[in-house]
Amino acid sequence: MRRFAASSKGASLLELLVAVAVTAIAVAVSAGFLSATRRTVISQELTLEASTNLRAALDVLVRDIRLAGACLPVTGDFIALDGLNNNEEDEIWVRTGLVRPDMSCVRTTTTADITRTTNTIPVESVDGFSAGARVYIRAPSGSGESFDITGVDSANNRLLKSVSLSTNYVAGSGVYAIDERRYFINHWAAPWGDTPELMLQIGSGTPQPFAVGVERLDFQYQLRRNCPPCDVVQLPASEDEWRLVEQVLVTVRTRSDRQTPDGGFVARTASVNIKPRNLLPP
């Protein structure tokens, strides 16, 4: 009987080379896919980061500018908005009256004449006022000034201060508790380089970081003058022009805090027109 031996022939060199080539191609394709996926994920994360910072900055600016002047005088010397023009890093001050838990305005009137150097201000009520608060005192003529109070004497209805005023005030002068907020851009040295951030300063307190990555803060002011279309200025030139402001045009640009794999940043820009609701006399 004839016997057939099993073949002991293995893979040829060509077959091995083809297998190695196919494997290398598969690995390269997989690596490229994984790298592209990683870049996409990082880009989405950085886009979300920049968009979140942009939304946070715009939300607070819209809220505060819309409330500018609430519970505060709309006539006389008081100005609810102020600012600086500094190319793409403008600053703005927004002044709003404080309110009590029942949403009533924190304000009162003096019950006696006061001299500019006195340390006590007798008022009808000290409800809502607190030590360290910023207040605005306004004479019946409409002139006034801001200062910080150092304490509250509830038993005798008196506000305490340590600074001298610019003038004397008669009985019946108004006293208003103010929430004064300043927004500006600051830069700090991060491990990856210069990093801009939006800063918030309340009253005379220490400025605090509010939103990282805000690299542009631009304000323009539309005045109730030569309408239509109404004058638009980079910054009101006088107190009289500040009193004509009826709309603030805000542009904010933010960038991601972290860099993309190629060393750049993801940026987002938005503009909005904000109409302060409390600047016009009723």
Backbone torsions as a table, in degrees:
resi	resn	phi	psi	omega
1	MET	NA	137.8	-178.0
2	ARG	-83.9	133.4	178.7
3	ARG	-107.0	142.6	177.8
4	PHE	-111.4	122.2	179.7
5	ALA	-81.8	143.5	177.9
6	ALA	-65.8	141.8	-178.3
7	SER	-71.4	132.6	177.9
8	SER	-104.7	14.2	-178.2
9	LYS	-71.1	127.9	178.9
10	GLY	-96.8	-171.0	179.8
11	ALA	-69.1	142.5	179.1
12	SER	-78.4	165.8	179.1
13	LEU	-61.7	-38.2	179.7
14	LEU	-63.7	-41.5	179.1
15	GLU	-64.2	-38.9	178.0
16	LEU	-64.5	-41.3	179.4
17	LEU	-64.5	-39.5	178.4
18	VAL	-64.6	-42.7	179.8
19	ALA	-62.7	-42.3	179.1
20	VAL	-64.3	-41.6	-179.4
21	ALA	-64.1	-44.2	178.8
22	VAL	-61.6	-42.8	178.7
23	THR	-63.0	-42.1	-179.8
24	ALA	-63.3	-40.4	178.9
25	ILE	-64.4	-43.0	180.0
26	ALA	-62.4	-42.2	179.1
27	VAL	-64.9	-42.3	-179.4
28	ALA	-64.3	-42.1	178.6
29	VAL	-63.7	-43.0	179.7
30	SER	-64.4	-42.2	179.2
31	ALA	-63.8	-42.9	178.4
32	GLY	-63.5	-40.5	179.0
33	PHE	-64.3	-44.6	-179.8
34	LEU	-64.9	-39.7	179.0
35	SER	-64.9	-42.7	178.5
36	ALA	-64.3	-40.3	178.6
37	THR	-63.6	-41.4	179.3
38	ARG	-63.3	-44.0	179.3
39	ARG	-63.2	-38.8	179.3
40	THR	-64.6	-44.3	179.8
41	VAL	-63.0	-44.4	179.7
42	ILE	-63.6	-42.5	179.3
43	SER	-61.4	-42.2	178.7
44	GLN	-64.8	-40.7	178.8
45	GLU	-63.7	-43.1	-178.9
46	LEU	-70.3	-34.8	175.9
47	THR	-63.9	-43.9	177.1
48	LEU	-62.9	-39.5	179.7
49	GLU	-62.4	-48.5	-179.9
50	ALA	-65.8	-39.8	-179.6
51	SER	-67.2	-37.9	179.0
52	THR	-65.2	-43.3	178.0
53	ASN	-64.5	-38.7	178.7
54	LEU	-64.0	-45.4	-179.6
55	ARG	-64.3	-40.6	179.6
56	ALA	-63.4	-43.7	-179.3
57	ALA	-65.5	-45.4	-178.7
58	LEU	-66.7	-40.7	-178.3
59	ASP	-58.4	-46.5	-176.4
60	VAL	-73.1	-35.7	178.4
61	LEU	-67.3	-43.2	178.6
62	VAL	-61.7	-45.4	-178.7
63	ARG	-62.4	-49.6	-174.4
64	ASP	-70.4	-40.8	-179.2
65	ILE	-68.1	-36.8	177.2
66	ARG	-63.5	-32.5	-178.1
67	LEU	-89.6	-0.8	-176.9
68	ALA	-53.7	128.6	177.7
69	GLY	88.5	-5.9	-179.7
70	ALA	-60.6	134.0	178.9
71	CYS	67.7	13.8	-178.4
72	LEU	-123.5	163.4	-177.7
73	PRO	-61.0	140.7	177.0
74	VAL	-103.9	-4.0	176.2
75	THR	-127.2	168.7	-178.8
76	GLY	88.2	-156.3	-173.0
77	ASP	-82.1	-15.1	-171.9
78	PHE	-67.1	136.7	177.0
79	ILE	-125.0	123.6	-175.3
80	ALA	-82.1	-18.6	179.9
81	LEU	-122.4	149.8	173.4
82	ASP	-155.0	163.8	-178.5
83	GLY	-170.8	178.3	174.9
84	LEU	-133.3	141.5	175.7
85	ASN	-100.7	117.5	-175.9
86	ASN	-139.7	64.4	-178.4
87	ASN	55.9	-114.6	-179.2
88	GLU	-101.0	11.8	177.8
89	GLU	-126.9	60.1	-179.6
90	ASP	-70.6	165.6	174.3
91	GLU	-125.1	154.1	176.6
92	ILE	-144.1	141.5	171.9
93	TRP	-111.5	132.5	179.4
94	VAL	-124.5	126.4	-178.0
95	ARG	-115.5	126.8	-179.1
96	THR	-133.9	143.7	177.3
97	GLY	-74.5	142.2	175.9
98	LEU	-74.4	155.4	178.7
99	VAL	-126.7	155.9	176.6
100	ARG	-83.6	170.7	178.1
101	PRO	-55.4	-28.2	178.9
102	ASP	-86.6	10.5	177.2
103	MET	71.7	12.1	173.7
104	SER	-82.3	150.5	-177.1
105	CYS	-71.4	139.7	176.7
106	VAL	-84.0	94.6	178.8
107	ARG	-153.4	157.5	-178.7
108	THR	-155.7	-174.3	177.9
109	THR	-132.9	152.8	178.2
110	THR	-73.7	145.2	-178.3
111	THR	-103.2	-1.1	179.0
112	ALA	-154.9	160.3	175.0
113	ASP	-64.0	143.4	177.5
114	ILE	-128.4	143.6	176.2
115	THR	-89.8	160.7	-175.2
116	ARG	-63.9	-25.7	-175.9
117	THR	-98.5	-3.3	-178.4
118	THR	-65.4	150.2	179.6
119	ASN	-98.0	-2.9	-179.6
120	THR	-128.9	144.2	178.6
121	ILE	-124.6	105.4	178.3
122	PRO	-74.1	130.5	-177.0
123	VAL	-133.4	167.4	179.4
124	GLU	-66.5	-39.3	-178.9
125	SER	-153.5	143.4	177.0
126	VAL	-105.1	9.3	-178.1
127	ASP	-59.8	124.9	178.4
128	GLY	95.6	-17.2	178.7
129	PHE	-86.4	150.1	-179.6
130	SER	-145.9	157.6	179.9
131	ALA	-59.9	137.0	-179.9
132	GLY	89.1	-7.4	-178.5
133	ALA	-73.5	151.1	175.6
134	ARG	-93.5	135.5	-178.3
135	VAL	-130.4	161.0	175.7
136	TYR	-124.0	125.8	177.1
137	ILE	-106.0	135.6	-172.6
138	ARG	-132.0	123.3	177.6
139	ALA	-75.6	158.5	177.5
140	PRO	-56.0	-24.1	179.3
141	SER	-73.6	-14.8	-179.6
142	GLY	106.5	-13.5	178.1
143	SER	-82.1	155.0	-179.6
144	GLY	-173.1	-174.5	-178.9
145	GLU	-161.3	162.4	-178.7
146	SER	-108.4	150.9	175.7
147	PHE	-164.2	168.4	178.8
148	ASP	-98.9	139.6	174.6
149	ILE	-93.9	146.6	-176.3
150	THR	-97.0	-15.5	-178.7
151	GLY	-172.7	171.8	-178.9
152	VAL	-132.2	123.7	176.8
153	ASP	-99.7	91.6	-175.7
154	SER	-67.6	-33.9	-176.9
155	ALA	-64.8	-34.5	-175.9
156	ASN	-113.2	8.7	-178.6
157	ASN	51.1	62.0	179.3
158	ARG	-134.6	142.0	171.7
159	LEU	-100.2	139.1	-176.2
160	LEU	-108.0	143.5	178.6
161	LYS	-144.2	162.5	-179.7
162	SER	-121.6	-2.4	-179.4
163	VAL	-105.6	155.6	175.5
164	SER	-86.9	143.7	177.3
165	LEU	-85.7	170.4	-178.6
166	SER	-80.8	-17.7	-178.2
167	THR	-158.0	174.3	174.3
168	ASN	-83.3	156.3	178.9
169	TYR	-128.9	141.1	-177.4
170	VAL	-88.8	164.8	174.9
171	ALA	-59.5	142.7	-178.0
172	GLY	93.9	1.0	175.7
173	SER	-71.0	142.6	-179.7
174	GLY	-81.7	145.8	176.3
175	VAL	-129.1	123.6	-173.7
176	TYR	-122.5	135.6	173.4
177	ALA	-83.6	129.2	-172.1
178	ILE	-114.7	138.0	166.3
179	ASP	-104.1	102.5	-178.1
180	GLU	-105.2	122.6	-176.1
181	ARG	-124.3	133.9	178.4
182	ARG	-116.3	131.1	177.2
183	TYR	-116.8	131.9	178.7
184	PHE	-157.5	168.0	-179.3
185	ILE	-100.6	135.1	175.9
186	ASN	-122.5	157.4	177.9
187	HIS	-121.6	140.5	175.9
188	TRP	-137.0	155.7	-175.1
189	ALA	-88.3	104.8	175.4
190	ALA	-90.0	165.7	178.8
191	PRO	-56.5	-27.6	-178.7
192	TRP	-98.2	7.2	176.2
193	GLY	123.7	-170.1	-178.7
194	ASP	-60.9	132.2	-179.2
195	THR	-130.0	123.8	178.1
196	PRO	-86.5	155.1	176.4
197	GLU	-153.7	149.8	177.1
198	LEU	-82.9	129.0	-178.6
199	MET	-108.6	148.9	176.9
200	LEU	-126.6	125.8	175.4
201	GLN	-119.6	124.2	179.3
202	ILE	-103.9	119.1	-178.2
203	GLY	59.4	-133.5	178.6
204	SER	-98.1	16.1	-179.4
205	GLY	-73.3	175.7	179.7
206	THR	-74.9	129.1	177.5
207	PRO	-58.5	141.7	-179.2
208	GLN	-125.4	144.8	176.1
209	PRO	-63.4	137.5	179.2
210	PHE	-115.2	-45.7	-179.2
211	ALA	-146.2	122.9	-179.5
212	VAL	-78.3	145.1	174.1
213	GLY	90.9	3.1	178.0
214	VAL	-79.5	107.8	-174.7
215	GLU	-108.4	-8.8	175.3
216	ARG	-138.1	131.7	177.6
217	LEU	-140.4	102.8	-173.3
218	ASP	-122.8	125.8	178.9
219	PHE	-117.0	137.6	169.0
220	GLN	-128.5	153.3	-172.3
221	TYR	-125.3	123.3	176.0
222	GLN	-91.5	127.9	-176.4
223	LEU	-103.5	154.6	173.1
224	ARG	-82.0	69.4	-176.6
225	ARG	-152.5	136.1	-179.2
226	ASN	56.4	43.1	-179.8
227	CYS	-93.5	148.7	-18.0
228	PRO	-76.1	157.7	8.8
229	PRO	-92.8	3.3	-177.7
230	CYS	81.8	139.0	179.6
231	ASP	-69.9	140.1	173.6
232	VAL	-121.3	123.8	-177.1
233	VAL	-122.3	154.4	176.7
234	GLN	-68.5	-33.6	178.8
235	LEU	-161.5	128.5	176.3
236	PRO	-54.6	137.4	-172.7
237	ALA	-88.4	-10.9	-176.7
238	SER	-154.9	170.4	176.6
239	GLU	-61.7	-35.9	178.5
240	ASP	-62.8	-38.8	178.3
241	GLU	-70.1	-36.8	177.0
242	TRP	-59.5	-34.2	179.9
243	ARG	-73.2	-12.2	179.2
244	LEU	-94.4	-4.5	-178.1
245	VAL	-64.3	127.2	175.8
246	GLU	-122.7	-10.0	178.9
247	GLN	-157.6	141.0	178.1
248	VAL	-114.0	126.1	179.4
249	LEU	-99.3	116.6	-173.0
250	VAL	-115.2	131.6	172.6
251	THR	-122.9	127.6	-179.6
252	VAL	-126.7	133.6	172.5
253	ARG	-123.3	130.5	178.0
254	THR	-120.7	157.3	175.1
255	ARG	-130.9	161.5	179.1
256	SER	-65.4	148.6	177.9
257	ASP	-70.7	-37.7	179.5
258	ARG	-97.7	160.2	-179.4
259	GLN	-91.8	156.8	173.5
260	THR	-75.8	166.2	179.6
261	PRO	-56.3	-27.4	179.8
262	ASP	-89.7	7.1	174.7
263	GLY	91.8	5.1	178.8
264	GLY	-97.4	-170.3	178.8
265	PHE	-130.1	153.6	172.9
266	VAL	-93.5	127.5	-176.5
267	ALA	-118.6	149.1	176.5
268	ARG	-136.3	139.2	-178.8
269	THR	-130.5	141.8	176.9
270	ALA	-148.3	148.6	176.7
271	SER	-125.9	146.8	-179.1
272	VAL	-148.9	145.8	175.1
273	ASN	-100.9	127.6	-175.7
274	ILE	-119.7	126.8	179.4
275	LYS	-105.0	107.9	176.9
276	PRO	-60.6	132.6	-173.1
277	ARG	-90.8	-7.1	-170.9
278	ASN	-122.8	13.2	-176.6
279	LEU	-89.9	-22.9	-177.3
280	LEU	-87.7	139.1	175.4
281	PRO	-60.5	143.1	-179.1
282	PRO	-66.9	NA	NA
